[in-house]
């Protein structure tokens, strides 16, 4: 197919081919000339020998001059004399031959003058008129000398002279006439040859300039003959090797031009083929991988050439230019236009474009986005005291840290001075969750930027700097770009007004919710140390309404909010990691209570159920902590049940089973809390080393009014009995619910029908007396 082989590229260097052709042609002419010279010398020698033998002629001076000229010319051809040297030998040899011949004649003869004219013509052609003047002088002198010698010629008295002419006058007349006529001929020939030579030189100069212009306008010019198998292009002018780094042989071994074209640009070349075959001139730019591994940008102007009838494209001609430097300059200009030169972050111009893209994406997906306006605290003081060089170092380092904080795809830009912008896209569609993710990132940025920075300027080290962040949430194009920036800016100034090293949201309601959450998280850090937690107990009873134990529940006595229930603060505790210490404290309190009850006749048999959070259970040392607390408190592990949620038990089942087995080896029982509310799997349930199932209160609530709930509860009770598991029904609030559960074989209950969670002292008074 034509499409796969239109490489548009040079493969055969025609300049080398032309040079080789000229060399071949010159060698052929030289061989012919040398052969002719040898033939002439040998033939002349044989001719003179036969002439002297057959005719009996004596060998004279003319014969000697003729043979000498032939020998000299032959030697020049054989030994490759230069053109000027060979012309000198021939022209002055002919002049000598003519002069010598005249000296043996009683009167001027046409044959000798013809020899002299031939020598002058050679001289005029090769040496021009000024250098031919000595030859004219030799001819004139030869006539005069021949005239003087004519008196001594044996046949001098037989020469018929015109009236009034002497023999000297005849030779003088011939000398003057020869000088005038042949001087004119020599001058004319010299002029004509000079004009022709000047024209030739101009033509060569024009050709040289044309070649130079070609090299300046493009690095090489090529042609592709579409009828040649393989479509191997030919180079007409320029330097293919200098441009690409490849020799033509090396390119063939690589597999052709497309093998060195950058993989990302090959399809671009294939797409222009139909246009070329349709007769269009195409200008395309693409990259190649040079022989040294460098990426080279080329600009290729390709023009189709039709056949003689103008019906079909038979050739492609193109000119290639190396535009690597231009591309580098364009990239530099683009960097200056769109990137901050100090930090290499996007500048305001690119920031606005990215923000428009983020808003457009939010419109399509329905997700939220966030704009963070970050301003460094007290940056002006650093610039004023330590100079702009130190400030620049700080900006560069903070730009690097900001980039490490965000996700791939988010944008960090420098707005100017010490102001940075972060664009967060693809946040959750739910506004509150989106704000939480934005808040988490703000916390990371505050922490990262507050770490000490080592500044080498003027031996400054460990400079601490904080920042203030304003956050503006957006969804779609509801709010303009300018308004978003204004909102984020206002929120940032609010953060500064509130004490710096903070972040604030523009939306008052969202800011209030997040503020409450942050305040709650902050208060949680003080709650445990301030002894603000207390355990409550909710009794668990058997079918005969005998108290068998209790579930341990946590309450927080907040100094300002009063009594706070776990549903309000457990999520925040898990988010901050405070749940680890809180969980250990709750388990320790349960162990201490069991140790205390061990001395009572009624309480020594009571069990305690302790809830374990997912983060707490996943700790690598969770089992070891439980073991240590049991050893330290001396509590009986057989009286403790650890309640795990269904989602936790079914997450990483192998690891969960291993920990549950380790806990059971310590003597603890394992209960599966809120059973049926998650994605239950009987296969996993079979694998888990459980002791008890707790029926969630959402099923118990409607067992007397909803047939589906009634069937589900009966199924859970039956399944637990078949698996030899204990069952506890949570959320029992009415006599009817209790009767239903008793009727269908549920052995244990818990709920407000019996008692709400109460402090330990009240539990002991009511149920352990």
C-alpha positions in Angstrom: 0.0 0.0 0.0 1.2 3.5 -0.7 0.1 4.6 2.7 2.6 2.5 4.6 5.6 3.6 2.6 5.2 7.3 1.9 8.1 8.2 4.1 8.6 11.6 2.5 12.3 11.2 3.1 15.6 11.0 1.5 17.3 7.6 1.0 19.7 8.1 -2.0 22.0 11.1 -2.1 21.8 12.4 -5.7 24.8 14.8 -5.2 27.0 11.8 -4.7 25.4 10.1 -7.8 26.1 13.1 -10.0 29.7 13.3 -8.8 30.2 9.7 -9.6 28.7 10.2 -13.1 31.0 13.1 -13.8 33.9 11.1 -12.7 32.9 8.3 -15.0 32.5 10.6 -17.9 35.9 12.3 -17.4 37.7 8.9 -17.1 36.1 7.8 -20.4 37.4 11.0 -22.1 40.9 10.6 -20.6 41.1 7.0 -21.8 40.1 8.0 -25.3 42.6 10.9 -25.4 45.4 8.8 -24.1 44.6 6.1 -26.6 44.5 8.7 -29.4 47.8 10.1 -28.3 49.5 6.7 -28.3 48.0 5.9 -31.7 49.2 9.3 -33.0 52.8 8.9 -31.7 53.1 5.3 -32.9 51.4 6.1 -36.2 53.6 9.1 -36.9 56.7 7.2 -36.1 55.7 4.4 -38.5 54.7 7.0 -41.1 58.0 8.7 -41.1 59.9 5.5 -41.2 58.0 4.3 -44.2 58.2 7.7 -45.8 62.0 7.7 -45.4 62.4 4.1 -46.6 60.0 4.1 -49.6 60.5 7.6 -50.9 64.1 7.9 -49.8 63.6 11.3 -48.2 66.1 12.5 -45.7 65.1 13.2 -42.1 65.1 17.0 -41.7 64.5 19.6 -39.1 60.8 19.8 -39.9 60.4 16.1 -39.3 62.2 16.4 -36.0 60.0 19.3 -34.9 56.8 17.4 -35.9 57.8 14.2 -34.1 58.9 16.2 -31.0 55.5 18.0 -30.9 53.7 14.6 -31.2 55.8 13.1 -28.5 55.3 16.1 -26.2 51.6 16.1 -26.7 51.4 12.3 -26.2 53.4 12.5 -23.0 51.2 15.3 -21.7 48.1 13.2 -22.3 49.5 10.0 -20.8 50.8 11.7 -17.7 47.6 13.8 -17.3 49.1 17.3 -17.8 46.7 20.1 -16.8 44.7 21.7 -19.6 46.9 24.9 -19.6 50.1 23.0 -19.6 49.0 20.8 -22.5 47.7 23.8 -24.4 51.1 25.5 -23.9 52.9 22.5 -25.3 50.6 22.2 -28.3 50.4 25.9 -29.2 54.1 26.8 -28.8 55.0 23.4 -30.4 52.9 24.4 -33.5 54.5 27.8 -33.5 58.0 26.3 -33.4 57.0 23.8 -36.1 55.7 26.5 -38.4 58.8 28.7 -37.9 61.2 25.8 -38.5 59.3 24.8 -41.6 59.4 28.4 -43.0 63.2 28.4 -42.6 63.5 25.6 -45.2 61.3 27.4 -47.7 62.4 30.0 -50.3 59.1 31.8 -50.0 56.1 32.0 -47.7 53.7 29.0 -48.0 50.1 28.6 -46.9 50.8 25.3 -45.1 53.3 26.8 -42.8 51.0 29.8 -42.1 48.2 27.3 -41.3 50.4 25.6 -38.7 51.2 29.0 -37.2 47.5 30.1 -37.2 46.6 26.9 -35.4 49.2 27.5 -32.7 47.9 31.1 -32.3 44.3 29.9 -32.0 45.3 27.5 -29.2 47.1 30.3 -27.4 44.3 32.7 -27.8 41.7 30.2 -26.5 43.6 29.1 -23.5 45.8 32.1 -22.6 43.8 35.1 -23.9 45.1 38.0 -26.0 47.7 39.4 -23.6 49.5 36.1 -23.3 49.2 35.5 -27.1 51.2 38.6 -27.9 54.6 36.8 -27.3 53.3 34.1 -29.8 52.6 36.8 -32.4 56.1 38.2 -31.8 57.6 34.8 -32.3 55.6 34.4 -35.6 56.7 37.8 -36.8 60.4 37.1 -35.9 60.1 33.7 -37.6 59.0 35.4 -40.8 61.9 37.9 -40.7 64.4 35.1 -40.0 63.0 33.0 -42.7 63.3 36.0 -45.1 67.0 36.4 -44.3 67.6 32.7 -44.8 65.6 32.6 -48.0 68.6 34.1 -49.9 70.7 31.1 -49.0 68.0 28.6 -50.2 69.0 26.7 -53.3 65.8 27.6 -55.2 65.8 31.2 -54.2 66.5 32.4 -57.7 63.5 30.4 -59.0 61.0 32.4 -57.0 58.8 34.6 -59.2 58.5 38.1 -57.6 56.0 40.8 -58.4 57.3 43.9 -59.9 59.0 46.1 -57.4 59.3 43.3 -54.8 62.5 41.8 -53.4 62.7 38.4 -51.6 63.1 40.3 -48.3 60.1 42.5 -49.2 58.0 39.4 -49.9 58.8 37.9 -46.5 58.3 41.3 -44.8 55.0 41.8 -46.5 53.9 38.3 -45.5 55.1 39.0 -41.9 53.1 42.2 -41.6 50.0 40.7 -43.2 50.2 37.7 -40.9 50.7 39.8 -37.9 47.8 42.1 -38.6 45.3 39.4 -39.6 46.2 36.9 -36.9 46.4 39.6 -34.3 42.8 40.4 -35.1 41.8 36.8 -35.1 43.6 36.2 -31.7 41.9 39.3 -30.2 38.5 38.2 -31.4 38.9 34.6 -30.2 40.1 35.9 -26.9 37.1 38.2 -26.5 34.6 35.5 -27.4 36.2 32.9 -25.1 36.3 35.5 -22.3 32.6 36.2 -22.7 31.8 32.6 -22.7 33.9 31.9 -19.6 32.3 34.8 -17.8 28.9 33.5 -18.7 29.9 30.0 -17.4 31.2 31.5 -14.2 28.0 33.4 -13.7 26.0 30.3 -14.3 28.2 28.4 -11.7 27.8 31.2 -9.3 24.0 31.2 -9.7 24.0 27.5 -9.2 26.1 27.9 -6.1 23.8 30.6 -4.8 20.8 28.5 -5.6 22.2 25.6 -3.7 23.1 27.9 -0.8 19.6 29.4 -0.8 18.2 25.8 -0.8 20.4 24.9 2.2 19.3 28.1 4.0 15.6 27.7 3.3 15.6 24.0 4.1 18.1 21.4 5.4 17.5 19.0 2.5 15.2 18.5 -0.5 14.0 15.1 -1.6 11.9 13.4 -4.1 9.9 10.2 -3.9 8.9 8.2 -7.0 5.7 6.4 -6.2 6.4 3.8 -8.9 9.6 2.6 -7.4 9.2 -0.4 -5.1 9.7 0.6 -1.5 9.2 4.3 -2.4 12.8 5.1 -1.5 13.2 8.9 -1.7 16.2 10.7 -3.2 18.1 13.6 -1.8 18.6 16.5 -4.2 20.3 19.1 -2.0 21.2 19.7 1.7 22.6 17.5 4.4 20.3 14.6 5.5 23.0 13.1 7.7 23.7 16.4 9.5 20.1 17.0 10.2 19.0 13.5 11.3 22.3 12.0 12.5 21.7 8.9 10.3 23.6 7.8 7.3 21.3 6.4 4.5 22.6 2.9 5.1 21.9 3.2 8.9 18.4 4.4 8.1 17.8 1.4 5.9 18.9 -0.9 8.7 16.6 0.8 11.1 13.7 -0.1 8.9 12.9 3.1 7.1 11.9 6.6 8.0 8.9 5.7 10.1 11.1 3.7 12.4 12.8 6.9 13.6 9.7 9.1 13.7 8.5 9.7 17.2 5.8 7.2 18.0 3.3 9.9 19.0 3.7 11.5 15.5 3.6 8.5 13.2 -0.2 8.7 12.9 0.1 12.3 11.9 2.2 11.4 8.9 -0.1 8.6 7.8 -3.1 11.0 7.9 -1.5 13.3 5.3 -1.1 10.5 2.7 -4.7 10.8 1.3 -4.3 14.5 0.9 -1.1 14.1 -1.1 -2.6 11.5 -3.4 -5.5 13.9 -3.9 -3.1 16.5 -5.2 -2.9 18.8 -2.1 0.3 20.4 -0.9 0.9 19.6 2.7 3.0 21.2 5.4 3.4 19.1 8.5 5.6 19.1 11.6 6.7 16.1 13.4 9.5 14.7 15.7 12.1 12.1 15.0 14.5 10.3 17.4 18.0 11.1 16.1 20.9 8.6 16.0 22.2 10.1 19.2 18.8 9.7 20.9 17.8 13.4 20.8 14.3 14.5 19.8 14.5 16.5 16.6 11.5 18.6 15.3 11.2 18.7 11.5 9.0 20.9 9.3 8.2 19.0 6.0 6.6 20.8 3.0 5.4 18.1 0.6 4.1 18.7 -2.9 2.6 16.1 -5.2 3.9 15.8 -8.8 1.6 14.6 -11.6 2.5 12.5 -14.6 2.9 14.0 -18.1 -0.8 13.7 -18.7 -1.7 15.4 -15.4 -3.9 12.5 -14.4 -2.2 10.8 -11.5 0.3 11.7 -8.7 3.5 9.8 -9.6 6.0 11.6 -7.4 6.3 13.6 -4.2 8.8 16.4 -3.7 9.5 17.9 -0.3 11.8 20.2 1.6 12.7 19.5 5.2 13.8 22.0 7.8 15.1 21.4 11.3 12.8 23.5 13.6 14.0 22.1 16.9 15.4 25.5 18.1 12.2 27.2 17.1 10.1 24.7 19.0 12.3 25.2 22.0 11.9 28.9 21.8 8.1 28.5 21.5 8.1 26.3 24.6 10.1 28.9 26.4 7.7 31.6 25.3 4.8 29.5 26.4 6.4 28.9 29.8 6.9 32.6 30.2 3.3 33.2 29.2 1.7 30.5 31.4 4.1 29.7 34.2 5.6 31.6 37.1 9.4 31.9 36.4 10.3 31.6 40.1 8.3 28.6 41.2 7.5 27.0 37.8 3.8 26.9 38.9 1.0 28.0 36.6 0.5 31.8 36.7 -2.7 33.7 36.9 -3.4 33.3 33.1 -3.1 29.5 33.2 -4.9 29.4 36.5 -8.0 31.1 35.1 -8.0 28.6 32.2 -7.7 25.6 34.6 -10.5 27.0 36.8 -12.8 27.3 33.8 -12.0 23.6 33.0 -12.8 22.6 36.6 -16.1 24.4 36.5 -17.0 22.8 33.1 -16.1 19.3 34.6 -18.3 20.1 37.6 -21.2 21.0 35.3 -20.9 17.7 33.4 -20.4 15.4 36.4 -22.5 17.1 39.1 -19.5 16.9 41.4 -18.2 19.7 43.6 -15.0 21.7 43.4 -13.0 23.9 45.8 -10.8 26.9 45.3 -8.2 27.4 48.1 -6.7 30.9 48.5 -3.4 30.5 50.4 -1.5 33.5 51.8 1.8 33.1 53.8 1.7 34.7 57.3 4.2 37.4 58.1 6.0 36.9 54.7 6.6 40.7 54.4 8.7 40.6 57.6 11.0 38.0 56.1 11.5 40.1 52.9 12.1 43.2 54.9 14.6 41.7 57.4 16.4 39.1 55.3 15.9 40.4 51.7 14.1 39.2 48.7 16.6 36.3 48.1 15.5 34.6 51.3 11.9 35.3 50.4 12.4 33.7 47.0 13.8 30.6 48.6 10.8 30.3 50.9 8.4 30.7 48.0 10.2 28.0 46.0 10.1 25.5 48.9 6.4 26.2 49.7 5.5 25.7 46.1 7.2 22.3 46.2 5.4 21.4 49.4 2.0 22.5 48.1 2.5 20.3 45.0 3.2 17.3 47.2 0.0 17.9 49.2 -2.5 17.8 46.4 -3.7 14.9 44.2 -2.6 14.3 40.7 -4.9 16.4 38.5 -5.4 19.2 41.0 -3.8 22.6 40.2 -1.4 24.6 42.3 -0.7 28.1 41.0 1.0 31.2 42.1 -1.2 34.2 42.0 1.6 36.7 42.8 3.7 37.7 45.7 3.2 35.2 48.5 -0.3 34.2 47.3 -1.0 30.7 46.0 -4.2 29.1 44.6 -5.2 25.4 44.7 -8.0 24.1 42.5 -9.6 20.9 43.7 -11.8 19.1 41.3 -13.9 15.9 41.3 -15.0 16.3 45.0 -18.1 14.3 46.1 -21.5 15.5 44.8 -22.7 15.8 48.4 -21.8 19.3 49.6 -20.9 18.3 53.2 -18.6 15.5 52.1 -16.9 17.7 49.5 -16.3 20.3 52.2 -14.8 17.7 54.5 -12.3 16.6 51.8 -11.4 20.2 51.2 -11.0 20.7 54.9 -8.7 17.6 55.2 -6.5 19.0 52.5 -6.4 22.4 54.2 -5.2 20.6 57.4 -2.4 18.9 55.5 -1.3 22.1 53.9 -1.3 24.0 57.2 0.8 21.2 58.8 3.2 20.9 55.8 3.8 24.6 55.4 4.3 25.2 59.1 7.3 22.8 59.2 10.7 24.5 59.5 12.3 25.6 56.2 16.1 25.6 55.8 17.1 28.8 54.0 20.8 28.9 52.9 20.8 32.7 52.2 22.9 34.5 54.8 23.2 31.3 56.8 19.5 31.3 57.8 18.3 28.0 59.1 15.0 26.5 60.2 12.7 29.4 59.4 9.1 28.7 60.6 6.3 30.1 58.5 2.6 29.5 58.6 -0.2 30.3 56.2 -3.9 31.3 56.2 -6.3 29.6 53.8 -9.7 30.7 52.4 -11.9 28.1 50.8 -14.7 28.7 48.3 -16.7 25.7 47.2 -18.3 25.6 43.7 -20.6 23.4 41.6 -21.0 24.1 37.9 -21.1 27.6 36.5 -23.4 29.1 39.2 -20.7 31.4 40.5 -18.4 33.3 38.1 -14.6 32.9 38.3 -14.1 36.4 39.6 -16.7 35.8 42.3 -15.0 32.6 43.3 -11.7 34.3 43.7 -13.3 37.1 45.7 -15.0 34.6 48.0 -11.8 32.7 48.6 -10.0 35.9 49.2 -12.6 37.0 51.8 -12.4 33.7 53.5 -8.6 33.9 53.7 -8.8 37.3 55.3 -11.3 35.9 57.8 -8.7 33.2 58.6 -6.1 35.9 59.3 -8.5 37.8 61.4 -9.2 34.7 63.5 -5.5 34.4 64.4 -3.7 33.0 61.3 -2.5 29.5 60.6 -6.2 28.6 60.0 -8.6 27.9 57.2 -12.0 29.3 56.7 -14.9 28.6 54.3 -16.8 31.3 52.6 -20.2 29.7 53.1 -21.3 30.7 56.6 -23.5 27.6 57.2 -20.8 25.2 56.0 -18.2 27.1 58.0 -20.4 26.8 61.0 -20.7 23.0 60.6 -17.0 22.5 60.0 -16.2 24.8 62.8 -18.3 22.7 65.2 -16.6 19.6 63.9 -13.2 21.1 64.4 -14.1 22.4 67.8 -15.4 18.9 68.7 -12.2 17.3 67.6 -10.2 19.8 69.6 -12.3 19.1 72.7 -11.9 15.4 72.2 -8.2 15.7 72.7 -8.8 17.1 76.1 -11.7 14.9 77.2 -9.8 11.8 78.2 -7.1 13.7 80.1 -9.9 15.8 81.8 -11.7 12.7 83.0 -14.8 13.8 81.1 -15.8 10.3 79.9 -18.0 7.9 81.9 -19.2 4.4 81.1 -22.9 3.6 81.3 -24.4 0.1 81.4 -27.5 -1.3 79.7 -28.7 -4.6 81.3 -29.0 -7.8 79.3 -31.6 -10.3 80.5 -32.5 -13.9 80.0 -36.0 -15.1 79.0 -36.9 -15.3 82.7 -36.0 -11.6 83.1 -32.9 -12.4 85.1 -30.0 -9.9 84.5 -27.1 -11.8 83.0 -24.9 -8.9 82.2 -24.7 -5.5 80.5 -23.5 -3.7 77.5 -20.8 -1.0 78.2 -21.7 2.3 76.6 -19.8 5.6 76.6 -21.0 9.0 77.7 -19.1 12.3 77.5 -19.7 15.0 80.1 -18.8 18.0 78.0 -18.1 21.1 80.1 -20.2 23.3 77.9 -22.5 20.9 75.9 -23.5 18.7 78.8 -24.0 15.0 78.3 -22.9 14.0 74.8 -23.9 10.6 73.3 -21.5 8.5 71.2 -23.5 9.0 68.0 -22.3 12.6 68.1 -18.6 12.2 68.7 -17.5 8.7 67.7 -17.1 9.6 64.0 -14.9 12.6 65.0 -12.9 10.4 67.4 -12.3 7.9 64.5 -11.4 10.7 62.2 -8.8 12.2 64.5 -7.5 8.8 65.8 -8.6 9.6 69.3 -10.7 6.4 69.2 -7.6 4.3 70.0 -7.0 5.8 73.4 -10.7 6.0 74.1 -11.3 2.4 73.2 -8.4 1.3 75.5 -9.9 3.4 78.3 -13.3 1.8 77.9 -11.9 -1.7 77.9 -9.8 -0.9 80.9 -12.8 0.4 82.8 -14.8 -2.7 82.0 -11.9 -4.9 83.2 -11.7 -2.9 86.5 -15.4 -3.2 87.0 -15.3 -7.0 86.5 -12.5 -7.2 89.0 -14.6 -5.2 91.5 -17.6 -7.4 90.9 -15.6 -10.6 91.3 -16.1 -10.3 95.1 -19.9 -10.1 95.0 -22.1 -13.1 95.2 -24.5 -11.7 92.5 -22.2 -9.7 90.4 -19.3 -12.2 90.0 -21.3 -14.0 87.2 -22.3 -10.9 85.3 -20.8 -10.4 81.8 -19.9 -7.2 80.1 -20.1 -6.5 76.4 -17.6 -4.0 75.0 -17.9 -2.4 71.6 -14.7 -2.3 69.5 -14.4 0.2 66.6 -13.0 -0.7 63.2 -9.9 1.5 63.6 -9.2 0.1 67.0 -9.6 -3.5 65.9 -7.3 -3.0 62.8 -4.4 -1.9 65.0 -1.5 -4.3 64.7 -1.1 -4.5 68.5 -4.8 -4.7 69.4 -4.6 -8.3 70.7 -1.4 -7.5 72.7 -3.1 -4.5 74.3 -6.1 -6.6 75.3 -3.8 -9.2 76.8 -1.8 -6.6 78.8 -5.0 -5.0 80.2 -6.3 -8.4 81.3 -3.0 -9.1 83.0 -2.8 -5.7 84.7 -6.4 -5.7 86.0 -6.8 -9.4 86.7 -10.2 -9.5 85.1 -11.8 -12.8 84.1 -11.7 -12.8 80.2 -14.6 -15.3 80.1 -16.9 -12.6 81.4 -16.1 -10.2 78.5 -17.7 -10.1 75.1 -16.2 -8.0 72.4 -18.8 -6.7 70.0 -17.7 -6.2 66.4 -19.8 -4.7 63.6 -20.8 -6.8 60.7 -18.9 -4.7 58.2 -15.7 -4.9 60.2 -16.0 -8.7 60.5 -16.4 -9.1 56.8 -13.5 -6.8 55.9 -10.2 -8.6 55.3 -11.7 -11.8 56.5 -8.5 -13.8 56.8 -6.9 -11.1 59.1 -10.1 -10.7 61.0 -10.5 -14.4 61.7 -6.8 -14.6 62.9 -7.4 -11.9 65.4 -10.7 -13.3 66.6 -9.1 -16.7 67.2 -6.3 -15.0 69.1 -8.9 -13.2 71.3 -10.8 -16.4 71.9 -7.6 -18.1 73.0 -7.4 -15.4 75.7 -10.9 -16.5 76.9 -12.9 -13.7 75.4 -16.2 -14.2 73.6 -16.9 -12.5 70.2 -20.3 -11.1 69.4 -21.4 -9.9 65.9 -23.3 -6.6 66.5 -26.1 -5.2 64.4 -26.5 -8.5 62.5 -28.5 -8.3 59.3 -27.9 -4.6 58.5 -24.8 -5.1 56.3 -24.1 -7.3 53.4 -24.2 -10.6 55.2 -22.7 -13.7 53.8 -23.4 -17.2 55.2 -20.1 -18.4 53.9 -18.2 -15.7 55.9 -20.5 -16.3 58.9 -19.5 -19.9 58.8 -15.8 -19.0 58.9 -16.0 -16.5 61.7 -15.2 -17.9 65.2 -18.3 -16.2 66.8 -20.1 -16.8 70.1 -23.1 -14.6 69.7 -25.3 -12.8 67.2 -27.1 -9.5 68.2 -30.3 -8.9 66.3 -30.4 -5.2 65.3 -33.1 -3.1 66.9 -34.3 -2.0 63.4 -35.7 -5.5 62.9 -37.1 -5.9 66.5 -39.0 -2.6 66.3 -41.6 -3.7 63.9 -41.8 -7.5 64.4 -45.3 -7.2 65.7 -46.6 -5.1 62.7 -44.3 -6.0 59.8 -44.5 -9.6 58.6 -41.1 -9.3 56.8 -39.3 -8.2 59.9 -41.0 -11.0 61.8 -39.8 -13.6 59.3 -36.3 -12.2 59.3 -36.0 -12.3 63.1 -37.3 -15.9 63.2 -34.8 -16.8 60.5 -31.9 -15.2 62.5 -32.9 -17.0 65.7 -33.2 -20.4 63.9 -29.9 -19.9 62.1 -28.1 -19.0 65.3 -29.4 -22.1 67.1 -28.3 -24.3 64.2 -24.8 -22.7 64.3 -24.7 -23.1 68.1 -24.5 -19.4 68.6 -26.1 -17.3 71.4 -28.7 -14.7 70.4 -29.4 -11.3 71.9 -32.3 -9.1 70.7 -31.6 -5.4 70.9 -34.1 -2.6 71.2 -36.9 -4.4 73.0 -39.3 -1.7 74.0 -42.7 -3.4 74.5 -44.3 -6.4 76.1 -45.6 -7.6 72.7 -42.1 -7.6 71.3 -40.8 -9.5 74.2 -43.6 -12.1 74.0 -42.9 -12.6 70.3 -39.2 -13.2 70.9 -39.8 -15.6 73.8 -42.3 -17.5 71.7 -39.8 -18.0 68.9 -37.0 -19.1 71.1 -34.8 -15.9 71.6 -32.9 -16.5 74.9 -31.6 -13.0 75.7 -32.9 -9.4 75.4 -31.8 -5.8 75.8 -33.7 -2.6 75.5 -35.6 0.3 77.1 -38.5 -2.1 78.1 -36.1 -3.2 80.8 -33.9 -0.2 81.3 -32.1 2.6 79.5 -28.3 2.9 79.8 -27.5 4.0 83.4 -24.3 4.9 85.3 -22.5 2.1 87.0 -23.6 3.0 90.5 -27.3 3.1 89.5 -26.9 -0.3 87.7 -25.4 -1.8 90.8 -28.2 -0.4 92.9 -31.0 -1.6 90.6 -29.8 -4.9 89.2 -26.8 -6.1 91.2 -28.3 -5.8 94.7 
